[in-house]
């Protein structure tokens, strides 16, 4: 591939809509160039409209935890972003601009990590080149942190049964945002989750109401849920995030059934491949995601450097 390399400059993220969309466009371009990219445009959407939905648009968090490198024509060529604002950081760079890594590492260590005890970067275990760059900079392997599975919907088992009286419905048809909040708080032990999180996510540009599903009990409670998304990069690809089950209803097959129903709907819309991420073993969620019959499973490893 013939690349034209331009001079670059870098600056903090402003969280303006135009800049958010520019990042998504950069990530979609990078997806066609780098099989090991780890921060997709869909994850960017979820980050802005769910994880940090409660923040003011101009909260300093965004400026402090996202940094952009741009070419002379203002196209984004590299991105640093923290998902939660802790020690976690993702670095994505277009192949023509890999020479920026020393400059990026300098910014990470001298600016972003100046008030942090360590830097944690997730990378696919098979991404040898990125791992070599991290190790050369003093990062060391900490753990197998996450799994990413890909499901071929042409081969997936989409048949399921629910107990009598239980149904699967879309959240929009239920019109029960309070019930979804109660479910998420129980599923993830997240007392901070509120109606604003749900409403912001439903208002995000990538949201598809037919893929936002809940298992509903005989008494009308939402007991399990998942949300499916279509991939920006490829009309035939998608992903599911999040998946959760109320603590009182676990180990009854509800999470598997709702994923299968989501797969059914996505397949009917022409989606062929679906990705789901999970924490690594021994996290119990791996039993669920293995039972869905993935075509491929990739390990994500965490590398750490003490500051």
Secondary structure, DSSP 4 states (H G I P E B T S, - for coil): -------EEEEE----HHHHHHHHHHHHHHHTT-TT--S-HHHHHHIIIIITTTS-TT-HHHHHHEEEEEETTS-EEEEEE-SSSSSEEEEEE-GGGGGGHHHHHHHHHHTGGGG-SEEEEEEETT-HHHHHHHHHTT-EEEEEEEEEEEEETTTS-------TT-EEEEHHHHT-HHHHHHHHHHHHT-TT--HHHHHHHHTSTT--GGGEEEEE-TTS-EEEEEEEEE-SS-TTEEEEEEEEE-GGGTTSSHHHHHHHHHHHHHHHTT--EEEEEEEPTT-THHHHHHHT--SEEEEEEEEEEE-
